[in-house]
């Protein structure tokens, strides 16, 4: 069985919740499904304090995700954000889409 830990800072969690509430996700889950999914993620994630400053991303708003990954000792950043995806790999950290991440899990 594969194990992994979800990590967030307050700022990245806030952005995830705002983004996940967008109508573009309606085709995947209705509002109540997204709420349930968010609750389940919150129950399993580690909330960390990030102390690293990163300025490498072409979208400055995304630097917080790179800093989180560094401070959490992450091996992977899972994202659909093109500004982050083009940075793969970043300081030895894999950056991939959710479907790429899932395809790499053992069956």
N, CA, C and O atoms as a GROMACS GRO file, in nm:
protein
  428
    1UNK      N    1   0.084  -0.119   0.000
    1UNK     CA    2   0.000   0.000   0.000
    1UNK      C    3   0.088   0.125   0.000
    1UNK      O    4   0.188   0.131   0.071
    2UNK      N    5   0.052   0.222  -0.078
    2UNK     CA    6   0.126   0.347  -0.087
    2UNK      C    7   0.071   0.447   0.014
    2UNK      O    8  -0.051   0.463   0.028
    3UNK      N    9   0.161   0.512   0.084
    3UNK     CA   10   0.120   0.613   0.182
    3UNK      C   11   0.179   0.748   0.142
    3UNK      O   12   0.293   0.756   0.094
    4UNK      N   13   0.102   0.850   0.162
    4UNK     CA   14   0.152   0.984   0.140
    4UNK      C   15   0.080   1.078   0.235
    4UNK      O   16  -0.029   1.046   0.283
    5UNK      N   17   0.140   1.191   0.261
    5UNK     CA   18   0.084   1.289   0.353
    5UNK      C   19   0.050   1.417   0.276
    5UNK      O   20   0.130   1.465   0.195
    6UNK      N   21  -0.066   1.469   0.302
    6UNK     CA   22  -0.107   1.597   0.242
    6UNK      C   23  -0.061   1.709   0.335
    6UNK      O   24  -0.080   1.702   0.456
    7UNK      N   25  -0.001   1.811   0.278
    7UNK     CA   26   0.047   1.924   0.358
    7UNK      C   27  -0.008   2.054   0.300
    7UNK      O   28  -0.019   2.069   0.178
    8UNK      N   29  -0.042   2.145   0.388
    8UNK     CA   30  -0.092   2.276   0.348
    8UNK      C   31  -0.043   2.379   0.449
    8UNK      O   32  -0.011   2.346   0.563
    9UNK      N   33  -0.037   2.502   0.405
    9UNK     CA   34  -0.025   2.615   0.496
    9UNK      C   35  -0.163   2.679   0.498
    9UNK      O   36  -0.250   2.642   0.418
   10UNK      N   37  -0.185   2.772   0.586
   10UNK     CA   38  -0.315   2.841   0.587
   10UNK      C   39  -0.342   2.907   0.452
   10UNK      O   40  -0.454   2.902   0.401
   11UNK      N   41  -0.240   2.969   0.394
   11UNK     CA   42  -0.256   3.040   0.266
   11UNK      C   43  -0.286   2.944   0.151
   11UNK      O   44  -0.371   2.974   0.068
   12UNK      N   45  -0.217   2.829   0.145
   12UNK     CA   46  -0.242   2.736   0.034
   12UNK      C   47  -0.377   2.668   0.051
   12UNK      O   48  -0.446   2.641  -0.048
   13UNK      N   49  -0.416   2.638   0.174
   13UNK     CA   50  -0.547   2.577   0.199
   13UNK      C   51  -0.660   2.673   0.159
   13UNK      O   52  -0.758   2.632   0.098
   14UNK      N   53  -0.644   2.800   0.194
   14UNK     CA   54  -0.742   2.902   0.156
   14UNK      C   55  -0.757   2.909   0.004
   14UNK      O   56  -0.869   2.914  -0.048
   15UNK      N   57  -0.645   2.910  -0.066
   15UNK     CA   58  -0.651   2.917  -0.212
   15UNK      C   59  -0.713   2.791  -0.271
   15UNK      O   60  -0.790   2.800  -0.367
   16UNK      N   61  -0.682   2.674  -0.216
   16UNK     CA   62  -0.743   2.550  -0.263
   16UNK      C   63  -0.895   2.559  -0.249
   16UNK      O   64  -0.968   2.526  -0.343
   17UNK      N   65  -0.943   2.601  -0.135
   17UNK     CA   66  -1.087   2.608  -0.112
   17UNK      C   67  -1.155   2.706  -0.208
   17UNK      O   68  -1.262   2.676  -0.261
   18UNK      N   69  -1.094   2.821  -0.231
   18UNK     CA   70  -1.151   2.917  -0.326
   18UNK      C   71  -1.154   2.860  -0.467
   18UNK      O   72  -1.254   2.872  -0.538
   19UNK      N   73  -1.044   2.800  -0.508
   19UNK     CA   74  -1.035   2.744  -0.643
   19UNK      C   75  -1.133   2.628  -0.662
   19UNK      O   76  -1.199   2.619  -0.765
   20UNK      N   77  -1.141   2.541  -0.562
   20UNK     CA   78  -1.226   2.422  -0.572
   20UNK      C   79  -1.375   2.457  -0.574
   20UNK      O   80  -1.457   2.376  -0.616
   21UNK      N   81  -1.409   2.576  -0.528
   21UNK     CA   82  -1.548   2.621  -0.528
   21UNK      C   83  -1.591   2.676  -0.664
   21UNK      O   84  -1.710   2.702  -0.685
   22UNK      N   85  -1.498   2.692  -0.756
   22UNK     CA   86  -1.530   2.748  -0.887
   22UNK      C   87  -1.620   2.654  -0.967
   22UNK      O   88  -1.616   2.532  -0.951
   23UNK      N   89  -1.699   2.714  -1.054
   23UNK     CA   90  -1.795   2.637  -1.133
   23UNK      C   91  -1.729   2.539  -1.230
   23UNK      O   92  -1.795   2.446  -1.277
   24UNK      N   93  -1.602   2.558  -1.261
   24UNK     CA   94  -1.536   2.466  -1.354
   24UNK      C   95  -1.530   2.324  -1.297
   24UNK      O   96  -1.507   2.229  -1.372
   25UNK      N   97  -1.550   2.308  -1.167
   25UNK     CA   98  -1.550   2.176  -1.106
   25UNK      C   99  -1.689   2.115  -1.097
   25UNK      O  100  -1.704   2.003  -1.048
   26UNK      N  101  -1.791   2.186  -1.143
   26UNK     CA  102  -1.930   2.136  -1.138
   26UNK      C  103  -1.946   2.003  -1.211
   26UNK      O  104  -2.026   1.919  -1.170
   27UNK      N  105  -1.872   1.984  -1.319
   27UNK     CA  106  -1.883   1.861  -1.396
   27UNK      C  107  -1.825   1.739  -1.325
   27UNK      O  108  -1.852   1.626  -1.364
   28UNK      N  109  -1.746   1.763  -1.222
   28UNK     CA  110  -1.684   1.654  -1.147
   28UNK      C  111  -1.761   1.622  -1.020
   28UNK      O  112  -1.789   1.506  -0.989
   29UNK      N  113  -1.794   1.727  -0.946
   29UNK     CA  114  -1.867   1.711  -0.819
   29UNK      C  115  -1.959   1.830  -0.800
   29UNK      O  116  -1.924   1.944  -0.831
   30UNK      N  117  -2.077   1.801  -0.749
   30UNK     CA  118  -2.167   1.911  -0.713
   30UNK      C  119  -2.118   1.976  -0.585
   30UNK      O  120  -2.026   1.926  -0.520
   31UNK      N  121  -2.178   2.088  -0.548
   31UNK     CA  122  -2.132   2.163  -0.431
   31UNK      C  123  -2.118   2.077  -0.306
   31UNK      O  124  -2.017   2.084  -0.236
   32UNK      N  125  -2.219   1.994  -0.278
   32UNK     CA  126  -2.213   1.913  -0.156
   32UNK      C  127  -2.102   1.808  -0.164
   32UNK      O  128  -2.042   1.773  -0.063
   33UNK      N  129  -2.075   1.759  -0.282
   33UNK     CA  130  -1.964   1.665  -0.301
   33UNK      C  131  -1.830   1.732  -0.278
   33UNK      O  132  -1.739   1.673  -0.219
   34UNK      N  133  -1.818   1.854  -0.326
   34UNK     CA  134  -1.693   1.928  -0.305
   34UNK      C  135  -1.675   1.961  -0.157
   34UNK      O  136  -1.563   1.956  -0.106
   35UNK      N  137  -1.783   1.995  -0.090
   35UNK     CA  138  -1.775   2.024   0.053
   35UNK      C  139  -1.728   1.899   0.129
   35UNK      O  140  -1.639   1.907   0.213
   36UNK      N  141  -1.789   1.785   0.098
   36UNK     CA  142  -1.750   1.660   0.162
   36UNK      C  143  -1.603   1.628   0.135
   36UNK      O  144  -1.529   1.592   0.226
   37UNK      N  145  -1.560   1.642   0.010
   37UNK     CA  146  -1.422   1.615  -0.029
   37UNK      C  147  -1.326   1.707   0.047
   37UNK      O  148  -1.223   1.661   0.096
   38UNK      N  149  -1.360   1.835   0.057
   38UNK     CA  150  -1.276   1.931   0.129
   38UNK      C  151  -1.264   1.895   0.277
   38UNK      O  152  -1.157   1.906   0.336
   39UNK      N  153  -1.375   1.852   0.337
   39UNK     CA  154  -1.373   1.812   0.477
   39UNK      C  155  -1.281   1.692   0.496
   39UNK      O  156  -1.203   1.686   0.591
   40UNK      N  157  -1.292   1.595   0.405
   40UNK     CA  158  -1.208   1.474   0.415
   40UNK      C  159  -1.060   1.510   0.400
   40UNK      O  160  -0.976   1.454   0.470
   41UNK      N  161  -1.029   1.601   0.310
   41UNK     CA  162  -0.890   1.644   0.295
   41UNK      C  163  -0.842   1.713   0.423
   41UNK      O  164  -0.733   1.685   0.472
   42UNK      N  165  -0.925   1.802   0.476
   42UNK     CA  166  -0.887   1.876   0.598
   42UNK      C  167  -0.860   1.781   0.714
   42UNK      O  168  -0.772   1.807   0.796
   43UNK      N  169  -0.934   1.672   0.721
   43UNK     CA  170  -0.914   1.574   0.829
   43UNK      C  171  -0.782   1.500   0.816
   43UNK      O  172  -0.730   1.448   0.915
   44UNK      N  173  -0.728   1.494   0.696
   44UNK     CA  174  -0.608   1.414   0.672
   44UNK      C  175  -0.481   1.496   0.645
   44UNK      O  176  -0.372   1.439   0.636
   45UNK      N  177  -0.494   1.625   0.633
   45UNK     CA  178  -0.378   1.705   0.597
   45UNK      C  179  -0.302   1.750   0.720
   45UNK      O  180  -0.355   1.755   0.831
   46UNK      N  181  -0.176   1.783   0.698
   46UNK     CA  182  -0.094   1.846   0.800
   46UNK      C  183  -0.087   1.994   0.769
   46UNK      O  184  -0.054   2.033   0.657
   47UNK      N  185  -0.120   2.074   0.866
   47UNK     CA  186  -0.111   2.219   0.850
   47UNK      C  187   0.025   2.262   0.905
   47UNK      O  188   0.052   2.246   1.024
   48UNK      N  189   0.109   2.315   0.818
   48UNK     CA  190   0.243   2.353   0.861
   48UNK      C  191   0.263   2.504   0.848
   48UNK      O  192   0.189   2.573   0.778
   49UNK      N  193   0.365   2.551   0.916
   49UNK     CA  194   0.407   2.690   0.904
   49UNK      C  195   0.521   2.693   0.803
   49UNK      O  196   0.618   2.618   0.816
   50UNK      N  197   0.511   2.778   0.704
   50UNK     CA  198   0.616   2.789   0.605
   50UNK      C  199   0.702   2.910   0.637
   50UNK      O  200   0.652   3.020   0.663
   51UNK      N  201   0.834   2.887   0.635
   51UNK     CA  202   0.927   2.995   0.666
   51UNK      C  203   1.019   3.028   0.549
   51UNK      O  204   1.100   3.120   0.556
   52UNK      N  205   1.005   2.952   0.442
   52UNK     CA  206   1.090   2.971   0.325
   52UNK      C  207   1.030   3.077   0.233
   52UNK      O  208   0.908   3.082   0.215
   53UNK      N  209   1.114   3.160   0.176
   53UNK     CA  210   1.071   3.258   0.077
   53UNK      C  211   1.119   3.210  -0.060
   53UNK      O  212   1.237   3.180  -0.079
   54UNK      N  213   1.025   3.202  -0.154
   54UNK     CA  214   1.055   3.158  -0.290
   54UNK      C  215   1.007   3.267  -0.386
   54UNK      O  216   0.899   3.324  -0.366
   55UNK      N  217   1.086   3.295  -0.488
   55UNK     CA  218   1.047   3.396  -0.588
   55UNK      C  219   1.070   3.342  -0.730
   55UNK      O  220   1.087   3.420  -0.823
   56UNK      N  221   1.071   3.210  -0.746
   56UNK     CA  222   1.108   3.149  -0.873
   56UNK      C  223   0.995   3.133  -0.974
   56UNK      O  224   1.022   3.118  -1.093
   57UNK      N  225   0.872   3.134  -0.930
   57UNK     CA  226   0.760   3.107  -1.021
   57UNK      C  227   0.724   3.231  -1.102
   57UNK      O  228   0.730   3.343  -1.052
   58UNK      N  229   0.685   3.209  -1.227
   58UNK     CA  230   0.648   3.323  -1.312
   58UNK      C  231   0.518   3.388  -1.264
   58UNK      O  232   0.493   3.504  -1.295
   59UNK      N  233   0.437   3.316  -1.188
   59UNK     CA  234   0.319   3.374  -1.122
   59UNK      C  235   0.352   3.386  -0.973
   59UNK      O  236   0.352   3.285  -0.902
   60UNK      N  237   0.378   3.506  -0.926
   60UNK     CA  238   0.420   3.524  -0.786
   60UNK      C  239   0.322   3.464  -0.684
   60UNK      O  240   0.364   3.426  -0.575
   61UNK      N  241   0.194   3.455  -0.718
   61UNK     CA  242   0.096   3.398  -0.624
   61UNK      C  243   0.121   3.249  -0.601
   61UNK      O  244   0.073   3.194  -0.502
   62UNK      N  245   0.194   3.184  -0.690
   62UNK     CA  246   0.218   3.040  -0.677
   62UNK      C  247   0.345   3.006  -0.600
   62UNK      O  248   0.371   2.889  -0.571
   63UNK      N  249   0.423   3.106  -0.566
   63UNK     CA  250   0.546   3.081  -0.491
   63UNK      C  251   0.518   3.015  -0.355
   63UNK      O  252   0.602   2.941  -0.304
   64UNK      N  253   0.402   3.043  -0.298
   64UNK     CA  254   0.368   2.984  -0.168
   64UNK      C  255   0.359   2.832  -0.175
   64UNK      O  256   0.385   2.764  -0.075
   65UNK      N  257   0.323   2.777  -0.290
   65UNK     CA  258   0.315   2.631  -0.305
   65UNK      C  259   0.454   2.569  -0.312
   65UNK      O  260   0.477   2.459  -0.261
   66UNK      N  261   0.548   2.641  -0.375
   66UNK     CA  262   0.686   2.593  -0.380
   66UNK      C  263   0.749   2.600  -0.241
   66UNK      O  264   0.821   2.509  -0.200
   67UNK      N  265   0.722   2.708  -0.169
   67UNK     CA  266   0.774   2.722  -0.033
   67UNK      C  267   0.717   2.613   0.058
   67UNK      O  268   0.790   2.555   0.139
   68UNK      N  269   0.589   2.585   0.045
   68UNK     CA  270   0.526   2.478   0.123
   68UNK      C  271   0.596   2.345   0.096
   68UNK      O  272   0.628   2.272   0.189
   69UNK      N  273   0.618   2.314  -0.030
   69UNK     CA  274   0.680   2.187  -0.066
   69UNK      C  275   0.820   2.175  -0.006
   69UNK      O  276   0.858   2.069   0.044
   70UNK      N  277   0.896   2.282  -0.009
   70UNK     CA  278   1.030   2.281   0.049
   70UNK      C  279   1.021   2.259   0.200
   70UNK      O  280   1.089   2.172   0.254
   71UNK      N  281   0.938   2.337   0.268
   71UNK     CA  282   0.928   2.329   0.414
   71UNK      C  283   0.867   2.198   0.461
   71UNK      O  284   0.897   2.152   0.572
   72UNK      N  285   0.782   2.137   0.380
   72UNK     CA  286   0.720   2.010   0.418
   72UNK      C  287   0.808   1.890   0.381
   72UNK      O  288   0.778   1.777   0.419
   73UNK      N  289   0.916   1.916   0.309
   73UNK     CA  290   1.001   1.806   0.263
   73UNK      C  291   0.928   1.720   0.161
   73UNK      O  292   0.947   1.598   0.156
   74UNK      N  293   0.845   1.784   0.080
   74UNK     CA  294   0.762   1.711  -0.017
   74UNK      C  295   0.845   1.649  -0.129
   74UNK      O  296   0.948   1.702  -0.169
   75UNK      N  297   0.795   1.537  -0.176
   75UNK     CA  298   0.854   1.472  -0.294
   75UNK      C  299   0.777   1.512  -0.420
   75UNK      O  300   0.831   1.507  -0.530
   76UNK      N  301   0.650   1.552  -0.401
   76UNK     CA  302   0.563   1.581  -0.516
   76UNK      C  303   0.470   1.696  -0.486
   76UNK      O  304   0.419   1.709  -0.375
   77UNK      N  305   0.449   1.781  -0.587
   77UNK     CA  306   0.343   1.882  -0.585
   77UNK      C  307   0.243   1.836  -0.690
   77UNK      O  308   0.278   1.813  -0.806
   78UNK      N  309   0.117   1.821  -0.648
   78UNK     CA  310   0.011   1.780  -0.740
   78UNK      C  311  -0.073   1.903  -0.769
   78UNK      O  312  -0.131   1.964  -0.678
   79UNK      N  313  -0.080   1.939  -0.898
   79UNK     CA  314  -0.146   2.064  -0.936
   79UNK      C  315  -0.194   2.060  -1.081
   79UNK      O  316  -0.147   1.980  -1.162
   80UNK      N  317  -0.288   2.145  -1.111
   80UNK     CA  318  -0.328   2.165  -1.248
   80UNK      C  319  -0.279   2.299  -1.300
   80UNK      O  320  -0.307   2.335  -1.415
   81UNK      N  321  -0.208   2.373  -1.217
   81UNK     CA  322  -0.162   2.508  -1.250
   81UNK      C  323  -0.043   2.502  -1.346
   81UNK      O  324   0.062   2.446  -1.313
   82UNK      N  325  -0.061   2.558  -1.463
   82UNK     CA  326   0.043   2.554  -1.566
   82UNK      C  327   0.170   2.628  -1.525
   82UNK      O  328   0.281   2.589  -1.564
   83UNK      N  329   0.155   2.733  -1.444
   83UNK     CA  330   0.273   2.807  -1.400
   83UNK      C  331   0.361   2.722  -1.308
   83UNK      O  332   0.482   2.743  -1.303
   84UNK      N  333   0.302   2.628  -1.238
   84UNK     CA  334   0.380   2.536  -1.156
   84UNK      C  335   0.426   2.415  -1.236
   84UNK      O  336   0.540   2.370  -1.221
   85UNK      N  337   0.340   2.363  -1.321
   85UNK     CA  338   0.375   2.244  -1.399
   85UNK      C  339   0.499   2.263  -1.486
   85UNK      O  340   0.577   2.170  -1.503
   86UNK      N  341   0.517   2.384  -1.540
   86UNK     CA  342   0.634   2.408  -1.625
   86UNK      C  343   0.765   2.409  -1.546
   86UNK      O  344   0.873   2.410  -1.605
   87UNK      N  345   0.756   2.409  -1.415
   87UNK     CA  346   0.875   2.414  -1.331
   87UNK      C  347   0.927   2.274  -1.294
   87UNK      O  348   1.027   2.262  -1.223
   88UNK      N  349   0.858   2.170  -1.341
   88UNK     CA  350   0.898   2.034  -1.307
   88UNK      C  351   1.033   1.998  -1.365
   88UNK      O  352   1.057   2.027  -1.482
   89UNK      N  353   1.121   1.938  -1.290
   89UNK     CA  354   1.117   1.926  -1.144
   89UNK      C  355   1.170   2.054  -1.081
   89UNK      O  356   1.245   2.129  -1.143
   90UNK      N  357   1.129   2.079  -0.958
   90UNK     CA  358   1.173   2.199  -0.886
   90UNK      C  359   1.252   2.154  -0.763
   90UNK      O  360   1.197   2.093  -0.672
   91UNK      N  361   1.378   2.184  -0.762
   91UNK     CA  362   1.468   2.148  -0.652
   91UNK      C  363   1.449   2.002  -0.611
   91UNK      O  364   1.445   1.970  -0.492
   92UNK      N  365   1.437   1.915  -0.710
   92UNK     CA  366   1.422   1.772  -0.685
   92UNK      C  367   1.281   1.728  -0.653
   92UNK      O  368   1.257   1.611  -0.626
   93UNK      N  369   1.186   1.821  -0.657
   93UNK     CA  370   1.046   1.792  -0.626
   93UNK      C  371   0.971   1.771  -0.757
   93UNK      O  372   0.975   1.856  -0.845
   94UNK      N  373   0.904   1.658  -0.769
   94UNK     CA  374   0.821   1.630  -0.886
   94UNK      C  375   0.700   1.721  -0.884
   94UNK      O  376   0.638   1.740  -0.779
   95UNK      N  377   0.665   1.778  -0.998
   95UNK     CA  378   0.542   1.857  -1.011
   95UNK      C  379   0.460   1.792  -1.121
   95UNK      O  380   0.505   1.782  -1.235
   96UNK      N  381   0.339   1.748  -1.086
   96UNK     CA  382   0.257   1.676  -1.184
   96UNK      C  383   0.109   1.705  -1.164
   96UNK      O  384   0.067   1.758  -1.062
   97UNK      N  385   0.032   1.667  -1.265
   97UNK     CA  386  -0.114   1.683  -1.258
   97UNK      C  387  -0.173   1.573  -1.170
   97UNK      O  388  -0.107   1.473  -1.143
   98UNK      N  389  -0.297   1.591  -1.124
   98UNK     CA  390  -0.360   1.485  -1.047
   98UNK      C  391  -0.366   1.352  -1.121
   98UNK      O  392  -0.343   1.247  -1.062
   99UNK      N  393  -0.398   1.354  -1.251
   99UNK     CA  394  -0.407   1.228  -1.326
   99UNK      C  395  -0.269   1.162  -1.337
   99UNK      O  396  -0.259   1.040  -1.329
  100UNK      N  397  -0.164   1.240  -1.356
  100UNK     CA  398  -0.028   1.184  -1.360
  100UNK      C  399   0.007   1.121  -1.225
  100UNK      O  400   0.065   1.012  -1.219
  101UNK      N  401  -0.028   1.189  -1.118
  101UNK     CA  402   0.000   1.138  -0.984
  101UNK      C  403  -0.071   1.004  -0.962
  101UNK      O  404  -0.011   0.908  -0.915
  102UNK      N  405  -0.199   1.000  -0.996
  102UNK     CA  406  -0.275   0.877  -0.975
  102UNK      C  407  -0.224   0.764  -1.063
  102UNK      O  408  -0.225   0.648  -1.021
  103UNK      N  409  -0.178   0.795  -1.183
  103UNK     CA  410  -0.129   0.691  -1.272
  103UNK      C  411   0.002   0.630  -1.223
  103UNK      O  412   0.037   0.518  -1.262
  104UNK      N  413   0.073   0.700  -1.138
  104UNK     CA  414   0.199   0.650  -1.084
  104UNK      C  415   0.182   0.563  -0.960
  104UNK      O  416   0.276   0.497  -0.916
  105UNK      N  417   0.062   0.564  -0.903
  105UNK     CA  418   0.038   0.483  -0.784
  105UNK      C  419   0.030   0.337  -0.821
  105UNK      O  420  -0.027   0.302  -0.925
  106UNK      N  421   0.087   0.250  -0.739
  106UNK     CA  422   0.078   0.107  -0.770
  106UNK      C  423  -0.068   0.060  -0.762
  106UNK      O  424  -0.146   0.110  -0.681
  107UNK      N  425  -0.102  -0.034  -0.845
  107UNK     CA  426  -0.240  -0.085  -0.845
  107UNK      C  427  -0.253  -0.212  -0.765
  107UNK      O  428  -0.362  -0.267  -0.754
   0.00000   0.00000   0.00000
